[in-house]
């Protein structure tokens, strides 16, 4: 398709009735295929139909994210929330036809076994009986996004949103930090009842779906929805145990060193984002200057990354700066029919702006590298593997950080490495919280908050909310969007971080070899499972006993702990 820019991408609401008729016709052709070539042609036609729906959805979702007040795209998002779940039946029917095909062995030779492994895992994730629950969850998820995107936080006569308040939580003046943080959490406190009720409704609806699909609870269904084909809750629980044993103690030493650097008697919640007494590392220059240096960085990193970053700029495939009405956070998605990744973020003047340009670029570079993979399931790997690309790119770009941070460069290196390390206990807390919630769906709001308090005590014992009644009640989890919208998508970051640390250590030893392995991993897309991709990249399995400890010891040395 022509290399037009994102604003020129055509949005057209898909005619699902027409597409379903076309899909069913091709599905019959797949089931009745007389030759493997006929079967493969049917798979490719089904791919094209599904890609057209995904293209429309992603264009609409991006434009809605950029301005959640845009009434047209808000209405389109609502339409998709209601109607997109019906396409789940198409996917399940397609997977069943694949698994039952007399040409299965030959199709597997063409596309690989990951398609069939995914199909088996997905077969029991949808029946028409759960359509209403899926629609209701989508509607609640949109309400949650709009609430956060429309947040108005009053402070000293000015109005901030959840993105623009963040820099004020990192200023040197402790009282000002506390004031800004108190104002932000005040918004969450004011909206606590609705946030808790939204989640309670989501838990109830997801549990109903699980029961209708004959699961004991939502945990197994959640894992199936995440397409986890080579590990389950037991492996994840063992991984969390290793994080508790080997990472949490080092993370606590990092927090104690931070307390000593800041010269405070106790490290309170409004101190956590402030790492150095003379201020956090901040990017130097305007957003345009930051993007210009990113362009230089990617041209020097490799020919592939240089060409790709130019494409992102030329085709206007990034929206980076925070603005009113814009959904918070950052993400990368893929617009199938245009073979175009898109990077969405909210620059706010903190080091996170640079992390976005490396992290989300890693996602974008991967999906662009595997854009020609077929079927469409292979454009992206599962979330656990996908986060390896993004987190590793943060480390591969270390040699260019001075251009962003100038005199703050050394502070950035320490802050980023320590932050990546300290994230692991938090990520595990989010994951175990979700397991406990869905294993005990009868709990009320207070019960769920009590679980979060327990998780903080286990994984994050440094936290001090003694002067904030709202956070003291165990409500911090309500700020974590993944918990609401993408259940069980969080341990993925922890697994990938262990892999990214390995890439970092390999890169220090032999950049050319590490980069070749990284590019090979990106090109593989989702053609293999998580553990197969880890092996393909020459990395150690993060679930294996001893691997977490090895990383803890080696990274701890670099942090001088």
N, C-alpha and C positions, 0 to 999 in steps of 0.2 A: 504494500500500500504506500502511496505517496508520503514523503517525509513532511507532513504538515505539522503545525504546532498544536499544542493541547487546546488552546482556546478555539481552534478550528475543528477539533474533533466533533463529529456529529453525534448528538444524543438523540436517540429515538426510543421511546418506550417499546419494549419487545411485545409482539403479538403472541402471547403464550398459547392461545388456541391453535393458531396456524403452525407454530413451531412444534407443538405437541403432536399434531397430525403428521408433520414431517418426520419427527422423531420416531413415532410408532411405525411408520412405513419402513424406515431404515432398520428399526429393531427387528421387524419381521424378516427383512433381508439378511440380517446377521444370523438369526436363528435358522433360516432356511438356506444359507449359503452352501452352494454345491462345491466350491473350491476355497482353499485358504485365501486366494487373492480376492475373491468376492467378500469373504469375511473381513479381511484387512481393509478393503474399501469401505465397508459398512462402519467399521470402527472409526475411520478417518472422517466419514460424513457425520457420525454422531458427535465426534470431537468438534466439528465446525459449528454444529447447532448449539452445543453447550457453550462454546467460546463466544458466540454472538450474544447470548444472554449475559455472560460474565462481563463482556465489553460494555454493554449498556449499564449494567449495575455499577461497575467501577467508575465510569465517567460521571454518572449521577452522584455517586457517593463522594467522590473527590470534590465536586463542585458544591455539594451540600456541606462538606467538612470545612471548606474555605469560608463559607458564609452560611451558618446555620439559620440565619434569618431570611435567606432567600426562599420566598414562598413557593416558587416553582419547584426547585430541587428538594425542598422539604416535603412537598406533596409527592414527588417521585419516590423519595426515600420511604414514605409511608406506604406507597403503592407496593414497592418491593417487599417491605416488611410483611405485607398481607399475602402477596401472590408468589413470591419467590419460593417459599417452602414447598409448593406443589411440585417444583422441579426435582425435589429430592426423590420422588417416586421414579422419575425418569432415570436418575442415576442408579437406583437400586435395581430397576428392571434391566438396565444395561449391564450392570455387574453380574446379575444372575445369568443373563444370556451368555456372557463371556465364560463364566465358570461351567456352563452346561454345553458349550459349543463342542461339536465333534472335532473341530479344528483347533481346539485349545492348545495343544502341544505346539503346533506350528505358529499360532498367534503369539505364544510365549517366546518362541525363538525370535520372532520379529521385534516384539516390544519389551521383552524381559519379564522376569517373574514378579517384580514389584507391583505391577498392575494387578496381577491375580492375588497376591498377598493382600493388597489394599481392598480389593473387591470382597475377599472373604471376611475381612474385619468389618467392612461397611454393611454387609448384608442385613444385619439386624440393628441398623440405626434408624430405620424409617418404616412406618406403615401409615396408611391414610388416617388411621385413628388418632395419630398425634398431631395432625395438621393444625388444629385449633391451638394447641399448646405452643407449637413453634411460632405461630403468628402472634400470640400473646407475648411470648418472650421477646420477639423482635420489637414489638411496640414498646415494651418496657425498656429495652436497651436504647431505643431512640430517645425516649423520655430522659433517661440518664445522661445521654450525650448532650441533649439540649440544655438540661439543667446546668451541667458543667460549662458548656460553651457560653451560656448566658449569664454566668456568675458575675455579679457586680459587688465589689468589695470596696467599701468606703474607708479611706484613710487620709487624715489631714487635709480634708477638703477635695481630695481627688478620688477618682473611681478607677479601680484596677480589675483585671480578670485573673483567673487562676495561673495564667502564664506570666503576665506582666508584674504580678506581685512578687515573683520569685527572687529577682535581684535585691529587693529590699530585705529579704530574709538572710542576705549574705553580707550586709554592710558591717563595718568594723564596730560601730556603736552598738553595744549589747542591748541597751534599752530600745533602740530603734528596731533592732532585729526582733526583739520580743514583741514590740508593738505590731510590726508587720505580720509576724507569724500568728499572733493572737487574732488579728483581723481576719486572716485567711481561715484559720480554724473556726473563727466565729461564724463564717459563712456555712461551713460544714455543720456546726452546731445548730444554726437556724434551720437547716434543711435535713437535720438528722432523721427526723421521723419519716419523711418521705423516702430518703435514701435507704433506710432500714426496711421500710415496707416494700420498696421496689425489689430489693434483694430477697426478702422473705417470699414474695410472690414468685420470683424466678426459681427459687429453690423448690417451692411447691410444684410449680409447673414442670420442672425438669424431673422431679421425682415421679410425678404422674406419668410422664413419657417413659421413664425407665420401667415402671411397673407394667404399662401397657405393652412394652416390648419384652416382658418376662425377665427383666433384671431385678435383682434384690434391691438395688438402689442405683443412684445415678453414676457412681464411680466407674463401673465397668463401661457404661454407655459413654461417659465422658472420655475415657481412654480410647474407645472405638471411634468416636467423633474426631479425636486427635490423630487417628490413623497410626497408632502405635502398634507395630507388628512384631517387634522383637524384644519387648520388655513390658512389665506390668507393675502394679502397685507394690509388689514385694521388692523388686529391684530398686524402685524409687525410694522405698522406706529404708533400705540398706544404704543407699546413697546419702539420704538425709542424715542417717546415723554417722556416717563418716564426716559429714560437714560439721555436725555437733562435736565430734571427738577432736577433729584436727583443725578446723577453720575457726570455729567460734572462739576458742581461747586466744588465738592470734588476733582476731578482730577486736577482742576486748582490750588487748594490749595497744592496738592502734587507737582506740577511743581514749585510753588512759594517757597516751602520749599527746593526743590532741588536747585533752584537758590541761595537761602540763604546759603545752605551748601557749594556750590561751590564758593561762594563769587564773583559772576559775576554780572555786572549791568543788563545784559539781557541774557536770556537763548536762545541761538541760536541753529539751527538745529544740529550742530556738538557737542553740549553739551548734547543732550537728552539721548544718550546711556551711558553717564558717570554720575553715580549716587552719588558717594562719593568722597570727596577731596583726600582721600588716596587710591583711586582705587576701581574698581568694585570687587565684589566677583568672584573669579575664582576657578575652580576645581584644586585640588592639586594632582599631579600624572600624569603618562602617560595614554594614552587611555587604555592600558591593565590593569593598576591598577584601573582605573575608572570602567571598566567592572567587575573586581574582586570584588570591593566593591558593585556594583549593584547586583552581585550574592549573596553576604552575605545579602544584604538588602531584596531581594525578598525571600530568604529562611527564614528569620526571620519574614517577614510580614505575610506569611501564607504558608501552605503546598502546596496549589494550585499554588501560584505565584513562589515558589521555584522550583517546578518540571518543570513549564513551562519555566522559564528563562534558566534552564539547557537544555531543548529541543532546544531553540533558539541557544544556543552556540554549542551544539553537532551537530546540523544539518546545521550549518553555515547559519542561517536565518537572519543575520544582516550584513549590510555594513555601517559602522559608520563614517569613517574618510574622510575628504575632500581630493580631489586630482584633478589634472588637467584633464579637459574633463568630469568630473562628473557633472551631472545636479545639480543645487543648490537646497536647501530646504531639507525637510524631509517628509516622508510619511510611512504609513503602508498599505500593500495590502494583499490579501489572494489568495493562489494558491489552487484552489478547489480540484483537484483530489489528491493532496498530503496532504490535510488538514493542510496546512502550512501557517501561517502568515509570512510576511517578513517586517523587519524594515530597512528603508533607511534613512541615515542622513549625515551631513557634520560636524564632530567635528572640531572646530576651536579654542579651548582653552578658550572659554568663558563659562559663566554659562548656556548658551543655550545648551551646550553638555549634561548637566544633565537633563535639561527640556525635551530634546528629549528622553532620556532613561526612563523617567517617562511618558511623554505624549504619545509617540508612543507605548510604552509598554502597556499602558492602552488600546489603540486600539487593539493591538495584543492579549492581554489577553481576551478581550471581544470576538473577533471573534473565538479564539480557544475554549473558553467556550461554544460557540453556534455553533461549527463546525458541529455537528450532526443534527442541525435543518433542517427540510425540509418543503417546497421547498427551493431552494438556495436563494431566496429573503430574507429568514429569517436568513442567516448567519450574515448579517450586518443589523443594523437598518438604518433608514434615517440619513442623516448627522447631523441633529440637536441633535438627541439622541446619536449618536455615539460619539460626542464630549464630552458628559457628562462623559463617561468612561475614556477618555484620560485626561481631565482637573481635574477630581476628583482624579485620580491616582497621579497627581502631589502633591496634598495635603496629601493623605494617606501615602506618603513616607517621609513626613517632619521629623519624628523622626530619620532618617538615614542620614540627610544632613551633619551632622558634619563629617562623614567619607569622604565626598567629598570635603568639603570646609574648614575644620579645623578652623583656627582663623577667617575666613570670614563667619562663619555660621550665625551669627545674621544679618549681612549685607545681606546675601542671603535671609533669611526669609522676611525681610522688602522689599527687591528689588522684590522678586517674588510676594508677596501679593500686593504690590503697582503696579507692572507691570500688574498683572491680572486685577486689578481695572481700571488702566489707559487704558487698551486695549479696554474696552467697548465703549467709545466714538469713537475711531478709527474704530472699527468694524461696528458701526452704520453709520459712514461716508461712508465707503465702500459700505454698503448696499443701503443707500439712493442715493448715486451717481449712482449706477446701475439702480435703479428704474427710476431716472430722465433721464438717457441716453436712456434707451429703451422706455420710454414714449415719447421721442423727438428724434427719430432716424435720423431726417433730419439735426441735428446739425453737424457742421464741427469740426475739431480737436480743434480749438480755443474755440468753444462753449462748448465742453466737458471739456476742461481745466478750463473754467470759472465756470462750475458746481463744479468741485473739489475745487476751491478756495472758493466757497460759503460754501461747506461742512466743510472745514477747519475753516472758520469763525464761523460756528455754533457749531461744536463739538470739535474743537481743536484750540481755539483762542490764545493759548500760542505760537503757531508756529511763528518763526522769520526767514524768508528767505531773509532778506533785503540785504545780501551781496552775494546772489547766484541767478543770473538772471534766470537760468534754473528752479529752484524750485519755484521762485517767480511767474513764469508763470502758476503755477497750474499743474505741471507734476508729482508730487510725486506718484500718483496712478499708473503710468506706471511700478513701481517696484513690484506691487502686482499681482502675477501670477494668483490668483483665478479669478480676474476680466477678464482676457483673456480666461482662459481655462475652468473654471467651473462657469458660470454666476449664480449669486444669492447664491452661496455657501460662505457665510461669516457671515450673521446674526446668522447662526447656532452656531458659536463660542460664540456669545454674550448670546444667550439663554442658551447654555450649561454652560457658566461661572456662570450664576446666580444659576443654579442647582448645580454646583460644589462647589460654596461657601456654599450652604446649606449642602452638604455632609461634608465639612470641619468643619462647626459649629457643626453638629451632631457627627462627629468623636471626637472632643474635649470633648464632653459631655459623649459619650458612644461608644467607639471604636468598641466593639463586635457587637452592634446593627447596627452601620453604615456600618461596613464591610459586615455583612450578607445581608443587603439591596443592597449593591454594587454588590456582587457576584450574587444575585438573578437577578439584572438588567442585568448583563453581560450574564447570561445563557439564558435570554429571547430573546437575539439577536434582530432580526427585526420582531418578531412575533406579535408585537403590534405597534400602531402609536406612535408618539412622546408624545402626552399628556397622552396616556394610560400608556406608560413606565414611565413617570414622576410620575403618580399616583401609579404605581406598586412599585416604589422605596420609596414611602412615602414622596415625595417632593412636594413643592407648585408650582403651575402653574405660570411660569414667566410672562405670559401675563396679569395675573390678577392685577388690580390696587392695589397698596399697597405693592406688593411683592418686587419690585425693591427698593422702599424706605426702607423697612425693612432690606434688605441686605446692602444697602448703609449705614444705621445707624450703623449696627452691625460690618461691616468690617471697617468702618471709625473709630470706637472706637479702634480697634486693631492697626490701623495706627496712633493713637493718634492725630486725626484731629477734 
